[in-house]
């Protein structure tokens, strides 16, 4: 064998080894360019605030720009669809919510993504519990209000942010679990107008986030009859849970979760989750979430986050079916 052939063979082997090492090296360098963090709702709302907080912390931890990108529309489906169809390379992430990951997949006639198959989950950030907020003319206990509704079927109305939204579905689940209450649904274009009509006494009650209703509760303009979590919240430890107040097992909340496109390589998910875990261990970050009335989830993993989404879909799908809610 000639010397030229041996050198050529050595060069070929070295080149092949180097080529084979490139994918691992590329993964080891992740991230080596800016990451787009899709927030599927408009600027200024609670989802946007949490998304920008997380983007800032991820950028500091990963040593790379993480750019918030608001892609609003269709109850978050536009932004979620964009991430589901993005290249699974770790450079496009989603701030998922209860709407994008649990409600839309069950209410859309033709879903544009599968919340379980089309995403690789990084971790949960936290949940924002719903509360049942009633006009002060209602009884001052949840049991008392339920008894009033039972005694007067069809007389009272509740409001929601719109057909198929979490405030609507939470109310329908509550009606079912409270023994089949007959209370008329009045949908609005957003929670704000519905809440105004509760404050005015035109509606008996509605489900809304605790962050929105707690100031009115403290001032006496509204009465929060229960928080829809398994445990009382640090934001209002004096307010009982709905389970404590008369409807055992009832929970309803919005949530925020970090997700990547389905099929994102596990080493990239592990890198993102390690950063996520460090952020959720930061007491200052957790305190900011708590100031927004978010209950932080500090021990989330990719596996538990995916299981959580499945659990939420399984929870809401029967409620959606029972109401006949379908969104084109």
N, C-alpha and C positions, 0 to 999 in steps of 0.2 A: 504494500500500500504506500503510495507516494506521499511525501511530506505535504504537498499542496492539498491532497485529498483529506489528510488528517486534520489540517488547519481548517478546511472548509467544514468538516463534520463537527469539530469543536465549536466553530462559530454558529452552526445551525442549532446545536444543542443549547448553547448559551442563549441564543435568540429565542428558542422555544420556551426555555425556562423563564426568561424575562417576560415573554408574552403571557405565559400562564400565571405569572405573579401579579400582572397588572390589575385584575379585578379585585384581588385581596388588598393590594396597595391602595387602590382607589377607595375601597370601603374604609380602610384604616384612616384615610385622610378626610373622611366625611365629618363635617361639611367643609367644602373648599370654595363655596360660592354662596351668595345670598339665598335665603329660604323665603318662599312666599307663604304667608299664613292667611288663609282665606277665612274671613269673618262673614257668614252668610246673612247678615242683617245690616241695616243702615248705621252710619256713625252716630254716636251719642247715647245709644241705649245701653242697658246693662250688659248685654252680650258683647257689644263693642268695647266697653270699658274693661271687661275681664280679658277679652282677646288681646287688647293692647298691653295690658299688664303682663300677660303671659309671654307675648312676643318680645317685650323688653327684657324679661328675665331669661328667656331662652337665648337671646342674642348675647347677653353677658356671659352665660354659662358656656355656650358653644363657641364663642369667639368669632362669630359670623353674623352678618346682618340677618334679622328676621323681620320681614316687611309685612305689616298688616295690609290686607287687601279686602275692602268691603265689597262683596258681590251679593247684593240683596235681591229679593224677589221670590214670589211663590212660597212664602213661609219658610224660606231658607233653602228650598230645593234647587234653585239656580246655582248657588255657591257649592252646595254639597255635590251636585251632579258634576260640576267642573273638576272638583278634586277627585271624585270617583273615576273620572276618565283621564286623569293626569298620569304622566309617566311615573311609575313607582320607584323613584330614585331618592326620595327623602327631601326633595327640594320644593314640594308643594304639600302643605298641611292644611287641615281643616279644624276650626273650632266648632265641633258638633254640639247640637243642643237636643232637647227632648223633641222639638219640632222636626229637625232634620233626620234624627236617627231612630225615633220611635213612632212619631205621629204620622209624618208624611208617608212612610212606607205602607201604612195600613189604611190611609184615607185616599191616596191617589188611585184613580182608575187605571192609569198606565204609569206605574212607577218608573222613574228614569234611572234608578239605581237600587241596589240591594244593600241594605244597611249592614248586613253581616258579611256578605261575600266581597263587596266592593271596597271595603276599608280594612286597614290594619290599624288596630287601636294602640295608642301609646299609654294613655292613662286618663282617669277622671280628675277633674279639678275640684268640682263640688256640686252641691245641689242647692237650689233656692226654693224653700218650701212654700207651697201655696197656703193661704189661710182662708177660712170662711169669714167674710166680712159682711156684717148685717147692719141695716139701718137701726139706730137706737130705739125705734119704736117696737122692734122685735123683742121677744123674751130675752132675758140676760144670760140664759144658758142654752147650750146646744140641744139638750134634751127637751127643754121648753119649746124651742123653735120647731123641732121635729114634731112634737105633739100638736102644735098649732097648725102645721102644714097637713098633718094627717086628718085633723078635724075639719079642715077647709080645703078639700081637694079642688085644684084648678083655680083657686082664688088668688094665689100669690104668684109672683114672677121672679125669676132670677136673670141676671145679665151675664154676658160673656163677650170676649174679644172677637167672636165670630165662629161660625159653624166649623167644627172640626178642630178648633184650637184647644190647647191644654185647659183653658178655663172652662170651656164647654164640656169637654170630656170628663174633667174632674167633677163637675157638677152632676153629670149623668151617672158617674160611678157612685157618687155620694147618695144620690136619690135611690139607686139600686140597693146599696149596702145599708141604707137607713130604713129599709123595708118597703121600697117601692113608692116613693112620694110622688104625688101628682102636682108638680110645680111647672109653670109655663116658662119656656126658654125664650128670651129676647136677645137675639144676636146683634152686636154692634160692630162697627168698623174700628176695632181696637179697644183695648181695656179702658183707656181714658174716658171716653164718653159713657161707657157702662158704669164706671165708678162714680161719675158725676150724678147719674140717675139713682144710684144707691144712696149717695149723700143727700140727694133731694127728696128721697122717700118714694120715688117712682118705682123702685125695685126693692124687693125684700132683702136680697143678699146676692153675693157673687163670690167666686173664688178669684183671688188675685195674689200676687207675691207679697210677702211680709214687708219687704223694703218699701213698697208703694203705700201700704195701708197702715203701717205702724204709727206714723205721725198723726193720722186722723183718729186712730184708736186712742192714742195718748191724750188727744185734745177733746175726746168725747163726741166727735162728729160721726164716728163709726164704732161698731163694737165687734172686735175679733172674737168669735166664739170658739175657735179651735185652730190649731196648726196641724197641717197634714203631713206630719212626720212621725216616725216611731218614738222619737224622744223629743223632749222640749228643746228649744233652741236657746243658745246663749244670748241672742238678740232680744228675747222676751221670755225669760224663764218663768214669769208669773202667769203666762197664758198656757192653758192645758192643750195637750194634743187632742185631735178629734177622736182618736181611739179612747183616750181617757174620758172624754166628754160625752161619749155615748155611741160611737160607731167603731167597734173594735176592728183593728186591722187596716183601717183606712189610711192611705198615704197618697199624696199627689204633689209633684214638684217639677220644676224645670231643672235641667242639669247642663253642665258644660264638660266637654270631653275633647281630648286632642286625638286626631286621627290622621293617618296617611293613606294614600291609595292602596287598595288591596294588592297583595303580592310584593310589597316593599320588603327587601331583604332583611332577614332577622338581625344581622349585625347593625343595620341602620336603626331599626326599631329599638334595639338595645341601647344604642347611643342616645337616642331621643328620650327613652324612658329613664335612663340614668340621670339625664339633665332634669327631666320632669320631677323625679324623686327628690333631687337636691333642692329644687325650687319649692316643692311642697313641704320640705323640712325647714324652710326659711320662715322663722316666726314672724318677721315683719310682713312677708307676703301673705301669710295666713291671716294676720290681723287685718290687712287691707280687705281680704275676702269677707271676713266677718263683719267689717264695717258696712259692706254691701249686703249684709244679711244672708250671705252664702255660707252654707255649712261645708267646710273643706273636707275632702276625702284624701287623707294623707298617706294611705297605704295601698293605693291602687297599683295594679300591674297590667300589662297588656292583656293577660288572660282574664283577670277579673273585670277589666273594662269591657271586653267583648261579651262576657257572660252577663254583665249588667245591661248592656244594650238588648241582648236577647230577652232578658227578663222583662224589660220595659215594653218591648214589642208584644210579648206574650200577654202582658197585663192589659194593654190598651186595645189590642185587636178585637177582643170580644165586645168591649164598650163601643167601639166604632161600628161593629156589625149590628149591635142592638139599636143604635141610633139611625142606622141607614145612611151615615155620612159618607159621601163619595165626592171627591174633588177631581174635576177634569184636568 
